[in-house]
Amino acid sequence: MILDINKIRADFPILKEKVYNKNLVYFDNGATTQKPKQVIDTISEYYSKYNANIHRGVHFLSNFTTEANENSRKTIQNFINAKSEKEIIFTKGTTDSINLVAFSFGEAFINEGDEIIISEMEHHSNIVPWQMLCERKNAKLKILKFNELGELKIEELNELITNKTKLISVSQVSNALGTVNPIKKIIEIAHKNNVKVLVDGAQAIQHLKLDVQELDCDFYAFSSHKAYGPTGVGILYGKEEVLNKMHPYQGGGEMISSVSFEKTIYNELPFKFEAGTPNYIDNIAFAKALEYISEIGLENIEKYENQLLEYCTKKLKTIENIKIIGEAKEKSGVISFIIKNIHHNDIAILLDQMGIAVRSGTHCAEPVMQHFGISGTVRISFAFYNTLEEIDYFITSLNKAILMLQ
Ligand code: PMP
């Protein structure tokens, strides 16, 4: 065993909880992960001992918490190997990070007739902000399609790019299919054509080791709550040179260096993009979550979660009338499936009665469902605290549910 699972599970209080008097099996990690006590305790400790608004005070508590918030920024910078802490912007989550770019990059660089490319497998939060931008600017949204396995047709990217293309925004890992996209290749192709790339890392940051300098992406967005940290916090990584050319997304306190009715001068990076009181205690707790992940080691996490994925996929394939939606060669964390003639919600409801939390529906990726001509899937998504025994119990329970529903 690569990981000490018993020790890890002991860190997550919720995993000891029962639902309907059954042991909880939590397979909905793609929606949000559970939190280790190190993260929960940090939140409690800061509210109990150190709470004061940051960046504004001269008093002890304010200075203490400001320093902790800025140290968290450094932890996050190191975690993704960004060149500078100026490139780490605290947001509310992936959605907020993408909207920031769609607005600010859009204002600075997108003109009438310009083109933005996204993929067919994007989450709604990597579709709708670009549609809104295109509507505002009279620009065009183009779609990179995927094949029947759920792999992007990367060979079509060169044809999609024209001299009007300004940005490609694509997920590293699909939340509906589990596909790991070849983002390094996409970035290489984009940069050869002078096109910037935003990577939606919401389903990747918790599973795969990231080095933004090596990857050379222009933007990278992710959420704390999907990576064992608190809700309400996310990160936008952006290259300093690009961020410097973008206008602030929102106006308010913190994002200015001086204000008068005649002229306001904006603050420097990263504060220029952080209007208002930040969610500083959750920012600090998020850094704790990343430290926790680092201690286990992302290489170990990746290896272990791949074992779970392979084991579960093999077992699922023995079930009659199952179709796995998304069979890319490179996958991470997620298995989506349907059972012929049984509604995905009915399966999820029966599994719930047996203590198993799975997600059913479109997973905020309706174009993926449209591609396969289905109304939704059952989705299981793993974290490093899941076990092979839980998968065995899940398969037995799924077989029972199918028997009941047939
Ligand atoms: N992109 C992907 C691929 C996701 O899976 C999600 C969350 N399901 C998001 C973006 C949005 O993340 P959040 O709701 O944390 O902003």
Residues whose N, C-alpha, C, O or C-beta is under 5 A from the ligand:
A	BS01	PMP	G30 G93 T94 T95 D96 H123 S125 S171 V173 N175 D200 A202 Q203 S223
